[in-house]
Amino acid sequence: MNKQSKEGGGTATIEVVRKMLEVMDNYDRAFGALSADTEEEKEMEATYKATYDLILKIFDDLGVKPVETLGTEFDYEVHQAVMQRPCDEYEEGIVCDELARGWVLDDKLIRAAMVSVSAG
């Protein structure tokens, strides 16, 4: 495959992943807001989780990786700080919360991770 074809494929992958991130964000919000109490709810949650995991596997197969956040030094190239807050767990300038996952394909940023940064 020539370089131009690879680059075109990467651009197409990025566009598709950007569209799928809306779906993934909805899954993340749903998993964070709901708790399965009954067996029926647990089965339904497991089905949704299997679909979510399949999408993550497809991302991985395509070379799309999540941006590292928690416990890492804030990096303006891959992190978007939405707040700074006191945090006993991390030193100043270290990412202490991930509000939305960021994604990269090789060296191309698809979406910056939305994070809060420790004020120390």
Order of alpha helices (4+ residues) and beta strands (2+ residues): alpha-alpha-beta-beta-beta-beta-beta-beta
